[in-house]
């Protein structure tokens, strides 16, 4: 009888040991994972946290950029970034909003631009960061087609790291470059008057900017002159102009200027 009891107790102990061996690691992993999830920062660009991107309002971020005092010559650091699906999807969503605005309202020197809905994004994305002001934005180069005449456009986008809003876009195209260079050679002092945007197009751009950047009415002012110039958040100039590479620039031009040391080499992309 005692032998049977010992055997039963031994069996119970063995079963308990087996259960402990199975359950304890499972419980430990659950507790460990929960603690790690409280500490981990999901990032897509090296060591920099982008988890707060949805937490900051667009208006607050734009006010920060306006107050940063960005100017040519500021020392922006450049960090190479790998283009992954999350970043690509955010970029293309913003691009498609700008595409509609450009296709419907922006023609430069008598040349309408019809950007395709889809783009190819090069992998060599850069993150530009000014540690003093905490202004940071991605710069990526893309290729888009023209859906009417099947021409290729090289499009460079400058995208705020916190909100993913496009701050500036540069568009280069061989046909467009010829138009720009012809414009530069025009000696007529009133040559800009030939290419003024119509009242409806100007109004459409006004409304787009206010909605896109969440600009209060009192912090938006459109200036007279050139093709289109608006002062947003009282300090930032948003305009449409011809770039040094004989393309067109659309947006906050100073954003491109602070990357000059790294980004602009004076070449025309489609000529390489």
C-alpha positions as CSV (number, residue, x, y, z in Angstrom):
1,X,0.0,0.0,0.0
2,X,2.8,2.4,0.9
3,X,4.5,1.6,-2.3
4,X,1.3,2.5,-4.3
5,X,1.0,5.8,-2.4
6,X,4.6,6.6,-3.2
7,X,4.1,5.8,-6.8
8,X,1.0,8.1,-7.0
9,X,2.8,10.9,-5.2
10,X,5.8,10.5,-7.6
11,X,3.4,10.6,-10.6
12,X,1.7,13.8,-9.2
13,X,5.1,15.4,-8.7
14,X,6.2,14.6,-12.2
15,X,2.9,16.0,-13.6
16,X,3.4,19.2,-11.6
17,X,6.9,19.6,-12.8
18,X,5.8,19.2,-16.4
19,X,3.0,21.8,-15.9
20,X,5.5,24.2,-14.3
21,X,7.9,23.7,-17.2
22,X,5.2,24.6,-19.7
23,X,3.3,27.4,-17.8
24,X,6.2,29.3,-16.2
25,X,7.9,30.3,-19.5
26,X,4.6,31.2,-21.0
27,X,3.7,33.5,-18.1
28,X,7.2,35.0,-18.1
29,X,7.1,35.8,-21.8
30,X,3.7,37.5,-21.4
31,X,5.0,39.7,-18.6
32,X,8.2,40.4,-20.4
33,X,6.5,41.3,-23.7
34,X,4.1,43.7,-21.9
35,X,7.0,45.5,-20.2
36,X,8.9,45.7,-23.5
37,X,5.9,47.1,-25.3
38,X,5.7,49.9,-22.8
39,X,9.3,50.8,-23.5
40,X,9.8,50.1,-27.2
41,X,9.6,53.0,-29.8
42,X,8.5,51.8,-33.2
43,X,10.8,53.6,-35.6
44,X,11.3,53.6,-39.4
45,X,14.4,55.8,-39.6
46,X,17.2,54.5,-37.6
47,X,17.4,55.7,-34.0
48,X,14.8,58.5,-34.4
49,X,11.3,58.1,-32.9
50,X,8.4,58.7,-35.2
51,X,5.7,57.4,-32.9
52,X,4.7,60.9,-32.0
53,X,3.8,61.8,-35.6
54,X,0.1,61.5,-35.1
55,X,0.1,63.3,-31.7
56,X,1.2,66.8,-32.8
57,X,-1.4,68.9,-34.7
58,X,-0.5,70.2,-38.1
59,X,-1.0,73.8,-37.1
60,X,1.2,73.5,-34.0
61,X,4.0,71.9,-36.1
62,X,3.7,74.6,-38.8
63,X,3.9,77.3,-36.1
64,X,7.0,75.7,-34.8
65,X,8.6,75.7,-38.2
66,X,7.6,79.3,-38.7
67,X,9.1,80.3,-35.4
68,X,12.3,78.4,-36.0
69,X,13.9,81.2,-38.0
70,X,15.2,78.9,-40.7
71,X,17.6,80.6,-43.1
72,X,20.2,79.7,-45.6
73,X,23.5,78.6,-43.9
74,X,21.9,76.9,-41.0
75,X,23.7,73.7,-40.1
76,X,21.2,70.9,-40.9
77,X,22.5,67.4,-40.3
78,X,21.7,64.8,-42.9
79,X,21.0,61.2,-41.9
80,X,20.4,58.5,-44.6
81,X,17.1,56.8,-44.3
82,X,15.8,53.5,-45.7
83,X,12.6,53.8,-47.6
84,X,10.1,51.3,-46.2
85,X,6.4,50.7,-46.9
86,X,5.1,52.8,-44.1
87,X,7.1,55.9,-45.1
88,X,6.3,55.3,-48.8
89,X,2.5,55.1,-48.2
90,X,2.5,58.3,-46.2
91,X,4.5,60.1,-48.9
92,X,2.3,58.9,-51.8
93,X,-0.9,59.9,-50.0
94,X,0.5,63.4,-49.5
95,X,1.8,63.5,-53.1
96,X,-1.6,62.7,-54.5
97,X,-3.2,65.6,-52.7
98,X,-0.6,68.0,-54.2
99,X,-0.9,66.3,-57.6
100,X,-4.6,67.2,-57.8
101,X,-3.7,70.8,-56.9
102,X,-0.9,71.1,-59.5
103,X,-2.8,69.4,-62.3
104,X,-5.8,71.6,-62.0
105,X,-4.3,74.9,-61.1
106,X,-0.6,75.3,-61.9
107,X,0.7,76.0,-65.4
108,X,4.1,77.5,-65.8
109,X,5.1,79.6,-68.8
110,X,2.2,78.3,-70.9
111,X,2.9,74.6,-70.1
112,X,0.3,72.6,-68.2
113,X,1.6,69.9,-65.9
114,X,-0.3,66.6,-65.6
115,X,1.4,64.4,-63.0
116,X,0.5,60.7,-62.9
117,X,-1.2,59.3,-59.8
118,X,1.6,56.8,-59.1
119,X,5.3,57.5,-58.6
120,X,8.5,55.6,-58.3
121,X,10.5,56.6,-55.2
122,X,14.3,56.2,-55.0
123,X,15.7,54.5,-51.9
124,X,18.2,57.3,-51.1
125,X,16.0,59.3,-48.7
126,X,17.7,61.8,-46.4
127,X,16.5,63.1,-43.1
128,X,17.6,66.7,-42.5
129,X,17.6,67.8,-38.9
130,X,18.4,71.1,-37.2
131,X,19.0,70.2,-33.6
132,X,18.7,73.7,-32.3
133,X,15.1,74.3,-33.6
134,X,14.0,70.6,-33.9
135,X,13.0,71.2,-37.5
136,X,13.3,68.0,-39.4
137,X,12.1,66.8,-42.7
138,X,12.6,64.0,-45.2
139,X,13.9,64.7,-48.7
140,X,13.2,62.1,-51.4
141,X,13.5,62.0,-55.1
142,X,10.7,60.4,-57.2
143,X,9.7,59.9,-60.8
144,X,6.2,60.6,-62.1
145,X,4.8,60.4,-65.6
146,X,2.5,62.9,-67.4
147,X,-0.7,61.0,-68.1
148,X,-1.5,63.0,-71.3
149,X,1.8,63.0,-73.2
150,X,3.7,60.3,-71.2
151,X,6.6,62.5,-70.3
152,X,8.8,61.9,-67.3
153,X,9.0,64.3,-64.4
154,X,11.7,64.2,-61.7
155,X,10.0,65.3,-58.5
156,X,11.9,66.1,-55.3
157,X,9.7,66.3,-52.1
158,X,10.5,67.8,-48.8
159,X,8.3,66.2,-46.1
160,X,7.9,67.2,-42.5
161,X,9.0,64.4,-40.2
162,X,6.3,65.0,-37.6
163,X,3.2,65.4,-39.7
164,X,4.3,64.0,-43.1
165,X,2.9,67.2,-44.8
166,X,4.8,68.2,-47.9
167,X,6.6,71.5,-47.3
168,X,8.1,71.9,-50.7
169,X,8.2,70.2,-54.1
170,X,10.6,70.6,-57.0
171,X,9.6,69.5,-60.4
172,X,12.1,69.0,-63.3
173,X,11.3,68.0,-66.8
174,X,13.2,68.5,-70.1
175,X,10.3,70.3,-71.8
176,X,9.6,72.4,-68.8
177,X,13.3,73.4,-68.6
178,X,13.3,74.7,-72.1
179,X,10.2,76.9,-71.2
180,X,12.0,78.2,-68.1
181,X,15.2,79.0,-70.0
182,X,13.1,80.8,-72.7
183,X,11.5,82.8,-70.0
184,X,14.9,83.8,-68.5
185,X,16.0,85.0,-72.0
186,X,12.9,87.1,-72.4
187,X,13.9,90.8,-71.9
188,X,10.4,92.1,-71.4
189,X,10.2,93.8,-68.0
190,X,6.6,92.7,-67.6
191,X,7.1,89.1,-68.6
192,X,5.6,87.8,-65.3
193,X,2.3,89.4,-66.2
194,X,2.0,87.0,-69.2
195,X,1.8,84.0,-66.8
196,X,-0.4,85.2,-64.0
197,X,-2.7,82.5,-62.6
198,X,-6.4,83.2,-63.1
199,X,-8.6,84.3,-60.2
200,X,-10.2,81.0,-59.8
201,X,-6.9,79.1,-59.7
202,X,-5.5,81.6,-57.2
203,X,-8.5,81.1,-55.0
204,X,-8.2,77.3,-55.3
205,X,-4.6,77.4,-54.1
206,X,-5.5,79.8,-51.3
207,X,-8.1,77.3,-50.0
208,X,-5.9,74.3,-50.5
209,X,-3.1,75.9,-48.4
210,X,-5.4,76.9,-45.5
211,X,-6.9,73.4,-45.3
212,X,-3.7,71.5,-45.9
213,X,-1.6,73.3,-43.3
214,X,-4.6,74.2,-41.0
215,X,-3.8,77.9,-41.3
216,X,-6.0,80.3,-39.4
217,X,-7.4,83.1,-41.6
218,X,-5.5,85.8,-39.7
219,X,-2.2,84.0,-40.4
220,X,-2.6,83.8,-44.1
221,X,-1.8,86.6,-46.5
222,X,-1.3,86.4,-50.3
223,X,1.1,89.0,-51.8
224,X,0.8,90.6,-55.1
225,X,3.5,89.9,-57.7
226,X,5.1,87.0,-59.5
227,X,3.2,83.9,-60.3
228,X,1.9,83.2,-56.8
229,X,3.2,84.2,-53.3
230,X,1.5,83.6,-50.0
231,X,2.8,84.3,-46.5
232,X,1.6,81.5,-44.2
233,X,1.8,81.6,-40.4
234,X,2.9,85.2,-40.9
235,X,6.6,84.2,-41.6
236,X,6.8,81.4,-44.2
237,X,6.6,82.3,-47.9
238,X,4.8,79.7,-50.0
239,X,5.3,80.4,-53.6
240,X,5.6,79.1,-57.2
241,X,8.9,79.9,-58.9
242,X,11.5,78.8,-61.4
243,X,14.4,76.9,-59.8
244,X,18.1,77.1,-60.4
245,X,17.9,73.8,-62.3
246,X,15.3,75.3,-64.7
247,X,12.4,73.4,-63.2
248,X,9.7,74.8,-61.0
249,X,9.5,74.9,-57.2
250,X,6.2,74.9,-55.3
251,X,6.0,75.5,-51.6
252,X,8.2,76.8,-48.8
253,X,11.4,77.6,-50.7
254,X,13.6,78.1,-47.6
255,X,13.3,74.4,-46.9
256,X,15.3,73.7,-50.0
257,X,17.8,76.4,-49.3
258,X,18.9,74.9,-45.9
259,X,19.9,71.7,-47.7
260,X,22.1,73.4,-50.3
261,X,25.4,72.0,-48.8
262,X,24.2,68.4,-49.2
263,X,21.5,68.4,-51.9
264,X,22.0,70.8,-54.7
265,X,24.8,70.2,-57.1
266,X,23.6,72.5,-59.8
267,X,22.9,69.6,-62.2
268,X,19.6,68.9,-64.1
269,X,18.4,65.5,-63.0
270,X,17.1,64.4,-66.3
271,X,20.4,65.2,-68.0
272,X,22.4,62.6,-66.0
